[in-house]
Amino acid sequence: MISPLIPNNCMLLQCFHSGVSELGIRLGFGSIADRELASNGKSPEKLKAAGSFLMKVFGVLAGKGSKRVGALYLTCQLFKIYFKLGTVHLCRSVIRSIETARIFDFEEFPKRDKVTYMYYTGRLEVFNENFPAADQKLSYALINCNPQSEANIRMILKYLIPVKLSIGILPKDWLLEKYNLVEYSNIVQALRRGDLRLLRHALEEHEDQFLRSGVYLVLEKLELQVYQRLFKKIYIIQKQKDPSKAHQMKLDVIVKALKWLEMDMDVDEVECIVAILIHKNLVKGYFAHKSKVVVLSKQDPFPKLNGKPVNS
């Protein structure tokens, strides 16, 4: 029987939290055992069994009455298991139960559970490259997180920063230093300078870390923003020299700038990159193919993202 374990008042709810926390500790040992099984070519059964058990408990908590309050806490424990197992697709059914069922009022859940829930669902949106939703959820988690819990704030920022970068918002240097997120420092500098070489070096240097976090591909796609910034710098220099011709950018000039950054590209490759930037509305203009020139719009030739993702 599962029901005797389910809380019916605040005191029992605290006991329930303690019980599930104890289960979490056991899961830590279980994951170690599962890694040992996996190294021997066997299926990781411990976490799977715990996930199945917690899903049964969730089914009871989803009923009417005060039991519902513990449902979000249990959901977060399920998220932890699914992320460890690499079966994040299983989170979807639990999310639907929380977000679409009329029996749940999100605001009635404890604050700490709402923060944890938004953290995990925000991570899911990062994996799905739904950056506006990821921004909303992870920002909620950050704003409502206990300001004394620096470790938790760092965990949230580890995913929120790539999301913010993807929508054109750069973090301050002090923030990266305070929460020991210096792996993003050179990426931010690359975006500011239009330095493609620095971006690629930063990605290579911290590749393992970014891959484990699941943000590598998100950061890799920042190349288009770096190209935009580089072309904008060339435009500004040309405007200072000859304002009347600043909107005409020769592809040869871009090739030379890239060579200075030790990026060896020919005119055809640069033309392809510019075409992508125009298509994705990072550059306003058109090609004069015969003269190998990009004719830039005289009004806002390099649109800002303004908190919106790059057009797909």
ABEGO torsion letter per residue (X at the ends): XAAAABBABAAAAAAAAAAAAAAAAAAAAAAAAAAAAAAAGBBBAAAAAAAAAAAAAAAAAABBEAAAAAAAAAAAAAAAAAAAAGBAAAAAAAAAAAAABAABBAAABBAAAAAAAAAAAAAAAAAAGBAAAAAAAAAAAAAABBAABAAAAAAAAAAAAAAAAAAGBBBBAAAAAAAGAAAAAAAAAAAAAGBAAAAAAAAAAAAAAAAAAGAAAAAAAAAAAAAAAAAAAAAAAAAAABAAAAABBBAAAAAAAAAAAGBBBBAAAAAAAAAAAAAAGABBEBBBAAAGBBBBBABGABBBAGGBBBBX
